[in-house]
């Protein structure tokens, strides 16, 4: 029984991670300017969320952004410095 509980817990965590990822994409793309690409991506993301939410374990997922109404804060990625000699190694 303990093994089954652990498997269910792992499945639930994995499922919630996938749903959270799709929700993050949804919230980021919602902020984009209107375009055909934006609309197509929103349709695809909503479809993915619907498919994921079919699983019984998904019922306990609560999106923090949806629940609180707060906007996501997106931090810029740090600038990367080029690695010297990379092109010679990759070739």
DRENPA-3360 file (N, C-alpha, C; in nm, 2 decimals, always signed):
BEGIN
1 = XXXXXXXX = +0.08/-0.12/+0.00/+0.00/+0.00/+0.00/+0.09/+0.13/+0.00 ~ +0.20/+0.13/+0.07/+0.28/+0.24/+0.08/+0.34/+0.27/-0.06 ~ +0.38/+0.17/-0.13/+0.43/+0.18/-0.27/+0.33/+0.25/-0.36 ~ +0.21/+0.21/-0.35/+0.10/+0.26/-0.44/+0.08/+0.41/-0.40 ~ +0.08/+0.44/-0.27/+0.06/+0.58/-0.23/+0.18/+0.67/-0.28 ~ +0.30/+0.62/-0.28/+0.41/+0.69/-0.33/+0.40/+0.71/-0.48 ~ +0.36/+0.61/-0.55/+0.34/+0.63/-0.70/+0.23/+0.73/-0.73 ~ +0.12/+0.73/-0.66/+0.01/+0.82/-0.68/+0.06/+0.96/-0.65;
9 = XXXXXXXX = +0.14/+0.98/-0.54/+0.19/+1.11/-0.50/+0.28/+1.16/-0.61 ~ +0.37/+1.07/-0.67/+0.46/+1.11/-0.77/+0.38/+1.15/-0.90 ~ +0.28/+1.07/-0.93/+0.20/+1.10/-1.05/+0.13/+1.24/-1.04 ~ +0.08/+1.26/-0.92/+0.01/+1.39/-0.89/+0.10/+1.51/-0.90 ~ +0.22/+1.49/-0.84/+0.32/+1.60/-0.85/+0.36/+1.63/-1.00 ~ +0.38/+1.52/-1.07/+0.42/+1.54/-1.21/+0.31/+1.61/-1.29 ~ +0.19/+1.56/-1.27/+0.07/+1.62/-1.34/+0.06/+1.76/-1.30 ~ +0.07/+1.80/-1.18/+0.06/+1.94/-1.13/+0.17/+2.02/-1.19;
17 = XXXXXXXX = +0.29/+1.97/-1.21/+0.40/+2.04/-1.27/+0.37/+2.07/-1.42 ~ +0.31/+1.97/-1.49/+0.27/+2.00/-1.63/+0.16/+2.10/-1.64 ~ +0.07/+2.09/-1.55/-0.04/+2.19/-1.56/+0.01/+2.33/-1.52 ~ +0.10/+2.34/-1.42/+0.16/+2.47/-1.38/+0.24/+2.53/-1.50 ~ +0.31/+2.44/-1.57/+0.38/+2.49/-1.69/+0.29/+2.55/-1.79 ~ +0.18/+2.48/-1.82/+0.09/+2.53/-1.92/+0.02/+2.66/-1.87 ~ -0.01/+2.66/-1.75/-0.07/+2.79/-1.69/+0.03/+2.90/-1.70 ~ +0.16/+2.88/-1.67/+0.26/+2.98/-1.69/+0.26/+3.03/-1.83;
25 = XXXXXXXX = +0.26/+2.94/-1.93/+0.26/+2.98/-2.07/+0.14/+3.06/-2.10 ~ +0.03/+3.02/-2.05/-0.10/+3.09/-2.07/-0.09/+3.23/-2.02 ~ -0.05/+3.25/-1.90/-0.04/+3.38/-1.84/+0.06/+3.47/-1.91 ~ +0.17/+3.42/-1.96/+0.27/+3.50/-2.03/+0.22/+3.54/-2.16 ~ +0.16/+3.45/-2.24/+0.11/+3.48/-2.37/-0.01/+3.57/-2.37 ~ -0.09/+3.57/-2.27/-0.20/+3.65/-2.25/-0.16/+3.80/-2.26 ~ -0.04/+3.83/-2.21/+0.01/+3.97/-2.21/+0.07/+4.01/-2.34 ~ +0.08/+3.93/-2.44/+0.13/+3.96/-2.57/+0.03/+4.06/-2.64;
33 = XXXXXXXX = +0.08/+4.14/-2.74/-0.01/+4.21/-2.82/-0.10/+4.12/-2.91 ~ -0.21/+4.16/-2.94/-0.30/+4.08/-3.02/-0.24/+4.04/-3.16 ~ -0.25/+3.92/-3.19/-0.20/+3.87/-3.32/-0.26/+3.73/-3.35 ~ -0.25/+3.69/-3.47/-0.30/+3.55/-3.51/-0.22/+3.45/-3.43 ~ -0.09/+3.47/-3.42/+0.00/+3.38/-3.35/-0.04/+3.36/-3.20 ~ -0.07/+3.48/-3.14/-0.12/+3.47/-3.00/-0.24/+3.39/-2.98 ~ -0.34/+3.41/-3.07/-0.47/+3.34/-3.06/-0.45/+3.19/-3.08 ~ -0.36/+3.15/-3.18/-0.33/+3.01/-3.20/-0.27/+2.95/-3.08;
41 = XXXXXXXX = -0.17/+3.02/-3.02/-0.10/+2.96/-2.90/-0.20/+2.95/-2.79 ~ -0.28/+3.05/-2.77/-0.38/+3.04/-2.66/-0.48/+2.92/-2.67 ~ -0.52/+2.90/-2.80/-0.61/+2.78/-2.82/-0.53/+2.65/-2.79 ~ -0.41/+2.64/-2.83/-0.33/+2.52/-2.81/-0.30/+2.50/-2.66 ~ -0.27/+2.60/-2.59/-0.25/+2.59/-2.45/-0.37/+2.55/-2.37 ~ -0.48/+2.62/-2.40/-0.61/+2.58/-2.34/-0.65/+2.44/-2.36 ~ -0.62/+2.39/-2.48/-0.65/+2.25/-2.52/-0.56/+2.16/-2.43 ~ -0.43/+2.19/-2.42/-0.34/+2.11/-2.34/-0.39/+2.11/-2.19;
49 = XXXXXXXX = -0.43/+2.22/-2.14/-0.48/+2.23/-2.00/-0.60/+2.14/-1.99 ~ -0.70/+2.15/-2.08/-0.82/+2.07/-2.08/-0.78/+1.92/-2.08 ~ -0.69/+1.88/-2.16/-0.65/+1.74/-2.16/-0.59/+1.69/-2.03 ~ -0.50/+1.78/-1.97/-0.44/+1.74/-1.85/-0.54/+1.74/-1.73 ~ -0.64/+1.82/-1.74/-0.74/+1.83/-1.63/-0.84/+1.71/-1.63 ~ -0.83/+1.63/-1.73/-0.92/+1.51/-1.73/-0.88/+1.41/-1.62 ~ -0.75/+1.41/-1.59/-0.70/+1.32/-1.49/-0.76/+1.35/-1.35 ~ -0.81/+1.25/-1.27/-0.87/+1.28/-1.14/-0.77/+1.35/-1.05;
57 = XXXXXXXX = -0.64/+1.32/-1.06/-0.54/+1.39/-0.97/-0.53/+1.54/-1.00 ~ -0.58/+1.58/-1.11/-0.56/+1.72/-1.15/-0.66/+1.81/-1.07 ~ -0.76/+1.75/-1.02/-0.87/+1.83/-0.95/-0.81/+1.91/-0.83 ~ -0.70/+1.87/-0.77/-0.65/+1.94/-0.66/-0.55/+2.05/-0.70 ~ -0.53/+2.07/-0.83/-0.44/+2.18/-0.88/-0.50/+2.31/-0.87 ~ -0.43/+2.41/-0.81/-0.48/+2.55/-0.80/-0.37/+2.64/-0.85 ~ -0.40/+2.71/-0.96/-0.30/+2.81/-1.01/-0.30/+2.93/-0.93 ~ -0.18/+2.97/-0.88/-0.16/+3.08/-0.79/-0.21/+3.21/-0.86;
65 = XXXXXXXX = -0.17/+3.22/-0.99/-0.21/+3.35/-1.06/-0.36/+3.35/-1.08 ~ -0.42/+3.24/-1.12/-0.57/+3.24/-1.14/-0.64/+3.27/-1.01 ~ -0.59/+3.21/-0.90/-0.65/+3.22/-0.77/-0.64/+3.37/-0.71 ~ -0.52/+3.43/-0.73/-0.50/+3.56/-0.66/-0.53/+3.67/-0.76 ~ -0.53/+3.65/-0.89/-0.55/+3.76/-0.98/-0.43/+3.84/-1.00 ~ -0.32/+3.80/-0.94/-0.19/+3.88/-0.96/-0.13/+3.84/-1.09 ~ -0.06/+3.94/-1.15/+0.01/+3.91/-1.27/+0.14/+3.84/-1.24 ~ +0.19/+3.76/-1.34/+0.32/+3.70/-1.32/+0.43/+3.80/-1.33;
73 = XXXXXXXX = +0.53/+3.78/-1.25/+0.65/+3.87/-1.27/+0.75/+3.79/-1.35 ~ +0.79/+3.84/-1.46/+0.89/+3.78/-1.54/+1.02/+3.85/-1.53 ~ +1.12/+3.78/-1.49/+1.25/+3.84/-1.48/+1.33/+3.82/-1.60 ~ +1.41/+3.92/-1.65/+1.49/+3.90/-1.77/+1.60/+3.80/-1.74 ~ +1.63/+3.72/-1.85/+1.74/+3.62/-1.83/+1.87/+3.70/-1.82 ~ +1.97/+3.65/-1.74/+2.10/+3.71/-1.74/+2.17/+3.70/-1.87 ~ +2.25/+3.80/-1.90/+2.32/+3.79/-2.02/+2.43/+3.69/-2.01 ~ +2.45/+3.61/-2.11/+2.56/+3.51/-2.11/+2.68/+3.56/-2.18;
81 = XXXXXXXX = +2.79/+3.54/-2.12/+2.92/+3.57/-2.19/+2.96/+3.45/-2.28 ~ +3.01/+3.48/-2.40/+3.04/+3.37/-2.48/+3.16/+3.29/-2.42 ~ +3.16/+3.16/-2.45/+3.26/+3.08/-2.40/+3.37/+3.08/-2.51 ~ +3.49/+3.11/-2.46/+3.60/+3.12/-2.56/+3.63/+2.97/-2.61 ~ +3.66/+2.96/-2.74/+3.70/+2.84/-2.79/+3.58/+2.74/-2.82 ~ +3.46/+2.79/-2.80/+3.34/+2.70/-2.82/+3.33/+2.65/-2.96 ~ +3.35/+2.74/-3.05/+3.33/+2.71/-3.20/+3.43/+2.60/-3.24 ~ +3.55/+2.61/-3.19/+3.65/+2.51/-3.22/+3.61/+2.37/-3.17;
89 = XXX = +3.56/+2.37/-3.05/+3.52/+2.24/-2.98/+3.40/+2.18/-3.06 ~ +3.30/+2.27/-3.09/+3.18/+2.22/-3.15/+3.20/+2.17/-3.29 ~ +3.30/+2.22/-3.36/+3.32/+2.18/-3.50/+3.38/+2.05/-3.52;
% end
